[in-house]
Amino acid sequence: MLTIAVFGAAGNMGTRVWNALKNDPDYRLLCVEAGEQGQAKLTARGVTATPTEMAVAEADVALLAVPDRLIGAVAPVVVPKLRSGAMVICLDPAAPYGGKLPPRKDITYFVTHPAHPPVFNDETDPEARRDFFGSGKAKQAIVCALMQGPESDYAKGEAIARRMFGPVLRSHRVTVGQMIILEPVLSETVSSTCVTIIREAMDEAVRRGVPEAAARDFVLGHITIQLAILFNEIDWEFSAGCKQAIADAKKQIFQPDWLKVFEPDQIAASVRRITG
């Protein structure tokens, strides 16, 4: 049985980890919260907080379920006191990529992140279809990276990730550098921004007199077709008129060099902002 110390156990991600692993016979969980508010939340759900010193001394795995901007403060307290051969799991690549983890060659650094349930899926249960985040009902893919440590530790880290984020559709092995391209660049910098623009456009259509329900139904219905075409879910293509509209609009909506967000200096700047 592995002992997993969950730092930030009362937060959103810490709670998610606790719910996923609390009844798993392969893992013993220690919940760590430094602040009184977090400890009160643990008490409210019947969990006794473990002191940091005790958790660090007993942990086979230290799981840092704290916000990116706090990793730089928490990791230097936890990592130096871990036993040799222990594993540190981060749930986002920003802090590891940004150099927020203390150098220590005799421990493993493992990074994992959920992809969340896909738009196109085979879920039939109504609750699973509404499980947008992947909270244990809908299948989702995950990505995992062994940042440092023995190759055998990849399987151990991936097994924990599969239990935390299950049911897992697929597990992809990537590097931390590749994961940072996925998050934040692809998923937040690009995708979230484009979807935000779509919502703002819908709101503008409503402001110009289109009934809100009609605008919502129209844009969400069209998004489904557009995604199906562009991501090869159906053998179809945009009409000639649509292709012309896209070519014309891209010149107005996007800067010609927008792909620069994938360049290393741009990524580094984004990571600095995320990690504080």
Contacts in CASP RR format, 6 or more apart in sequence:
PFRMAT RR
TARGET T0000
AUTHOR 0000-0000-0000
METHOD contacts of the structure
MODEL  1
MLTIAVFGAAGNMGTRVWNALKNDPDYRLLCVEAGEQGQAKLTARGVTAT
PTEMAVAEADVALLAVPDRLIGAVAPVVVPKLRSGAMVICLDPAAPYGGK
LPPRKDITYFVTHPAHPPVFNDETDPEARRDFFGSGKAKQAIVCALMQGP
ESDYAKGEAIARRMFGPVLRSHRVTVGQMIILEPVLSETVSSTCVTIIRE
AMDEAVRRGVPEAAARDFVLGHITIQLAILFNEIDWEFSAGCKQAIADAK
KQIFQPDWLKVFEPDQIAASVRRITG
1 25 0 8 1.000
1 26 0 8 1.000
1 27 0 8 1.000
1 28 0 8 1.000
2 26 0 8 1.000
2 27 0 8 1.000
2 28 0 8 1.000
2 60 0 8 1.000
2 61 0 8 1.000
2 156 0 8 1.000
2 160 0 8 1.000
3 27 0 8 1.000
3 28 0 8 1.000
3 29 0 8 1.000
3 30 0 8 1.000
3 58 0 8 1.000
3 59 0 8 1.000
3 60 0 8 1.000
3 61 0 8 1.000
4 21 0 8 1.000
4 27 0 8 1.000
4 28 0 8 1.000
4 29 0 8 1.000
4 30 0 8 1.000
4 59 0 8 1.000
4 60 0 8 1.000
4 61 0 8 1.000
4 62 0 8 1.000
4 63 0 8 1.000
4 160 0 8 1.000
5 29 0 8 1.000
5 30 0 8 1.000
5 32 0 8 1.000
5 50 0 8 1.000
5 55 0 8 1.000
5 56 0 8 1.000
5 58 0 8 1.000
5 59 0 8 1.000
5 61 0 8 1.000
5 62 0 8 1.000
5 63 0 8 1.000
6 14 0 8 1.000
6 17 0 8 1.000
6 18 0 8 1.000
6 29 0 8 1.000
6 30 0 8 1.000
6 31 0 8 1.000
6 32 0 8 1.000
6 63 0 8 1.000
6 65 0 8 1.000
7 32 0 8 1.000
7 52 0 8 1.000
7 55 0 8 1.000
7 62 0 8 1.000
7 63 0 8 1.000
7 64 0 8 1.000
7 65 0 8 1.000
7 66 0 8 1.000
7 74 0 8 1.000
7 78 0 8 1.000
8 14 0 8 1.000
8 31 0 8 1.000
8 32 0 8 1.000
8 33 0 8 1.000
8 38 0 8 1.000
8 64 0 8 1.000
8 65 0 8 1.000
8 66 0 8 1.000
9 15 0 8 1.000
9 17 0 8 1.000
9 18 0 8 1.000
9 29 0 8 1.000
9 31 0 8 1.000
9 32 0 8 1.000
9 33 0 8 1.000
9 42 0 8 1.000
9 47 0 8 1.000
9 49 0 8 1.000
9 65 0 8 1.000
10 31 0 8 1.000
10 33 0 8 1.000
10 37 0 8 1.000
10 38 0 8 1.000
10 39 0 8 1.000
10 41 0 8 1.000
10 42 0 8 1.000
11 38 0 8 1.000
11 41 0 8 1.000
11 65 0 8 1.000
13 65 0 8 1.000
13 91 0 8 1.000
14 63 0 8 1.000
14 65 0 8 1.000
16 65 0 8 1.000
16 135 0 8 1.000
16 164 0 8 1.000
17 63 0 8 1.000
17 65 0 8 1.000
17 164 0 8 1.000
18 29 0 8 1.000
18 31 0 8 1.000
18 47 0 8 1.000
20 136 0 8 1.000
20 163 0 8 1.000
20 164 0 8 1.000
20 165 0 8 1.000
20 166 0 8 1.000
21 27 0 8 1.000
21 29 0 8 1.000
21 160 0 8 1.000
21 163 0 8 1.000
21 164 0 8 1.000
22 29 0 8 1.000
24 163 0 8 1.000
26 163 0 8 1.000
27 160 0 8 1.000
27 163 0 8 1.000
30 50 0 8 1.000
30 54 0 8 1.000
30 55 0 8 1.000
30 58 0 8 1.000
30 59 0 8 1.000
31 42 0 8 1.000
31 47 0 8 1.000
31 48 0 8 1.000
31 49 0 8 1.000
31 50 0 8 1.000
32 49 0 8 1.000
32 50 0 8 1.000
32 51 0 8 1.000
32 52 0 8 1.000
32 55 0 8 1.000
33 39 0 8 1.000
33 41 0 8 1.000
33 42 0 8 1.000
33 49 0 8 1.000
34 52 0 8 1.000
38 49 0 8 1.000
39 49 0 8 1.000
42 48 0 8 1.000
42 49 0 8 1.000
43 49 0 8 1.000
52 77 0 8 1.000
52 78 0 8 1.000
53 81 0 8 1.000
55 62 0 8 1.000
56 62 0 8 1.000
56 78 0 8 1.000
56 81 0 8 1.000
56 82 0 8 1.000
57 81 0 8 1.000
57 83 0 8 1.000
59 82 0 8 1.000
59 83 0 8 1.000
59 86 0 8 1.000
60 83 0 8 1.000
60 86 0 8 1.000
60 87 0 8 1.000
61 86 0 8 1.000
61 87 0 8 1.000
61 88 0 8 1.000
61 89 0 8 1.000
61 157 0 8 1.000
61 160 0 8 1.000
62 78 0 8 1.000
62 79 0 8 1.000
62 82 0 8 1.000
62 86 0 8 1.000
62 87 0 8 1.000
62 88 0 8 1.000
62 89 0 8 1.000
63 88 0 8 1.000
63 89 0 8 1.000
63 91 0 8 1.000
63 160 0 8 1.000
64 71 0 8 1.000
64 74 0 8 1.000
64 75 0 8 1.000
64 78 0 8 1.000
64 88 0 8 1.000
64 89 0 8 1.000
64 90 0 8 1.000
64 91 0 8 1.000
64 95 0 8 1.000
65 91 0 8 1.000
66 74 0 8 1.000
68 92 0 8 1.000
68 94 0 8 1.000
68 95 0 8 1.000
68 274 0 8 1.000
68 275 0 8 1.000
68 276 0 8 1.000
69 274 0 8 1.000
69 275 0 8 1.000
69 276 0 8 1.000
71 90 0 8 1.000
71 95 0 8 1.000
71 100 0 8 1.000
71 101 0 8 1.000
71 275 0 8 1.000
72 95 0 8 1.000
72 100 0 8 1.000
72 101 0 8 1.000
72 275 0 8 1.000
75 88 0 8 1.000
75 95 0 8 1.000
75 100 0 8 1.000
75 101 0 8 1.000
75 102 0 8 1.000
76 102 0 8 1.000
78 88 0 8 1.000
79 88 0 8 1.000
79 101 0 8 1.000
79 102 0 8 1.000
79 104 0 8 1.000
79 107 0 8 1.000
80 102 0 8 1.000
80 104 0 8 1.000
82 88 0 8 1.000
82 104 0 8 1.000
82 107 0 8 1.000
84 106 0 8 1.000
84 107 0 8 1.000
85 106 0 8 1.000
85 107 0 8 1.000
85 108 0 8 1.000
86 107 0 8 1.000
86 108 0 8 1.000
87 107 0 8 1.000
87 108 0 8 1.000
87 109 0 8 1.000
87 110 0 8 1.000
87 153 0 8 1.000
87 156 0 8 1.000
87 157 0 8 1.000
88 101 0 8 1.000
88 107 0 8 1.000
88 108 0 8 1.000
88 109 0 8 1.000
88 110 0 8 1.000
89 110 0 8 1.000
89 111 0 8 1.000
89 112 0 8 1.000
89 157 0 8 1.000
89 160 0 8 1.000
89 161 0 8 1.000
90 96 0 8 1.000
90 101 0 8 1.000
90 109 0 8 1.000
90 110 0 8 1.000
90 111 0 8 1.000
90 112 0 8 1.000
91 111 0 8 1.000
91 112 0 8 1.000
91 113 0 8 1.000
92 111 0 8 1.000
92 113 0 8 1.000
92 183 0 8 1.000
93 111 0 8 1.000
93 113 0 8 1.000
93 145 0 8 1.000
93 176 0 8 1.000
93 177 0 8 1.000
93 179 0 8 1.000
93 180 0 8 1.000
93 183 0 8 1.000
94 180 0 8 1.000
94 183 0 8 1.000
94 184 0 8 1.000
94 271 0 8 1.000
94 274 0 8 1.000
94 275 0 8 1.000
95 101 0 8 1.000
95 275 0 8 1.000
96 109 0 8 1.000
96 111 0 8 1.000
96 147 0 8 1.000
96 176 0 8 1.000
97 176 0 8 1.000
97 177 0 8 1.000
97 179 0 8 1.000
97 180 0 8 1.000
97 271 0 8 1.000
98 268 0 8 1.000
98 271 0 8 1.000
98 272 0 8 1.000
98 275 0 8 1.000
100 275 0 8 1.000
101 109 0 8 1.000
101 147 0 8 1.000
105 148 0 8 1.000
107 149 0 8 1.000
108 146 0 8 1.000
108 148 0 8 1.000
108 149 0 8 1.000
108 150 0 8 1.000
108 153 0 8 1.000
109 146 0 8 1.000
109 147 0 8 1.000
109 148 0 8 1.000
109 149 0 8 1.000
110 144 0 8 1.000
110 145 0 8 1.000
110 146 0 8 1.000
110 147 0 8 1.000
110 153 0 8 1.000
110 154 0 8 1.000
110 157 0 8 1.000
111 144 0 8 1.000
111 145 0 8 1.000
111 147 0 8 1.000
111 176 0 8 1.000
111 179 0 8 1.000
112 142 0 8 1.000
112 143 0 8 1.000
112 144 0 8 1.000
112 145 0 8 1.000
112 157 0 8 1.000
112 158 0 8 1.000
112 160 0 8 1.000
112 161 0 8 1.000
112 164 0 8 1.000
112 165 0 8 1.000
113 142 0 8 1.000
113 143 0 8 1.000
113 179 0 8 1.000
113 182 0 8 1.000
113 183 0 8 1.000
114 133 0 8 1.000
114 134 0 8 1.000
114 140 0 8 1.000
114 141 0 8 1.000
114 142 0 8 1.000
114 165 0 8 1.000
115 140 0 8 1.000
115 141 0 8 1.000
115 142 0 8 1.000
115 143 0 8 1.000
116 132 0 8 1.000
116 133 0 8 1.000
116 134 0 8 1.000
116 140 0 8 1.000
117 123 0 8 1.000
117 128 0 8 1.000
117 131 0 8 1.000
117 132 0 8 1.000
117 133 0 8 1.000
117 134 0 8 1.000
117 138 0 8 1.000
117 139 0 8 1.000
117 140 0 8 1.000
118 140 0 8 1.000
118 141 0 8 1.000
118 169 0 8 1.000
119 224 0 8 1.000
119 227 0 8 1.000
120 227 0 8 1.000
120 228 0 8 1.000
120 231 0 8 1.000
120 233 0 8 1.000
121 129 0 8 1.000
121 138 0 8 1.000
121 139 0 8 1.000
123 129 0 8 1.000
123 131 0 8 1.000
123 138 0 8 1.000
123 139 0 8 1.000
125 137 0 8 1.000
127 137 0 8 1.000
128 137 0 8 1.000
128 138 0 8 1.000
128 139 0 8 1.000
129 138 0 8 1.000
131 137 0 8 1.000
131 138 0 8 1.000
132 138 0 8 1.000
134 140 0 8 1.000
134 165 0 8 1.000
134 166 0 8 1.000
136 166 0 8 1.000
136 167 0 8 1.000
138 167 0 8 1.000
139 166 0 8 1.000
139 167 0 8 1.000
139 168 0 8 1.000
139 169 0 8 1.000
140 165 0 8 1.000
140 166 0 8 1.000
140 167 0 8 1.000
140 168 0 8 1.000
140 169 0 8 1.000
141 168 0 8 1.000
141 169 0 8 1.000
141 170 0 8 1.000
141 171 0 8 1.000
141 172 0 8 1.000
142 161 0 8 1.000
142 162 0 8 1.000
142 165 0 8 1.000
142 168 0 8 1.000
142 170 0 8 1.000
142 171 0 8 1.000
142 172 0 8 1.000
143 171 0 8 1.000
143 172 0 8 1.000
143 173 0 8 1.000
143 174 0 8 1.000
143 179 0 8 1.000
143 182 0 8 1.000
144 154 0 8 1.000
144 157 0 8 1.000
144 158 0 8 1.000
144 161 0 8 1.000
144 171 0 8 1.000
144 172 0 8 1.000
144 173 0 8 1.000
144 174 0 8 1.000
145 173 0 8 1.000
145 174 0 8 1.000
145 175 0 8 1.000
145 176 0 8 1.000
145 177 0 8 1.000
145 178 0 8 1.000
145 179 0 8 1.000
146 153 0 8 1.000
146 154 0 8 1.000
146 157 0 8 1.000
146 173 0 8 1.000
147 176 0 8 1.000
154 173 0 8 1.000
158 171 0 8 1.000
158 173 0 8 1.000
161 168 0 8 1.000
161 171 0 8 1.000
162 168 0 8 1.000
162 171 0 8 1.000
174 182 0 8 1.000
180 267 0 8 1.000
180 271 0 8 1.000
181 262 0 8 1.000
181 267 0 8 1.000
184 270 0 8 1.000
184 271 0 8 1.000
184 274 0 8 1.000
185 261 0 8 1.000
185 262 0 8 1.000
185 267 0 8 1.000
185 270 0 8 1.000
189 261 0 8 1.000
189 270 0 8 1.000
190 261 0 8 1.000
197 253 0 8 1.000
198 219 0 8 1.000
198 223 0 8 1.000
201 219 0 8 1.000
202 215 0 8 1.000
202 216 0 8 1.000
202 219 0 8 1.000
205 215 0 8 1.000
206 212 0 8 1.000
206 215 0 8 1.000
226 238 0 8 1.000
227 233 0 8 1.000
228 234 0 8 1.000
228 236 0 8 1.000
229 236 0 8 1.000
229 237 0 8 1.000
229 238 0 8 1.000
238 246 0 8 1.000
260 266 0 8 1.000
261 267 0 8 1.000
261 270 0 8 1.000
END
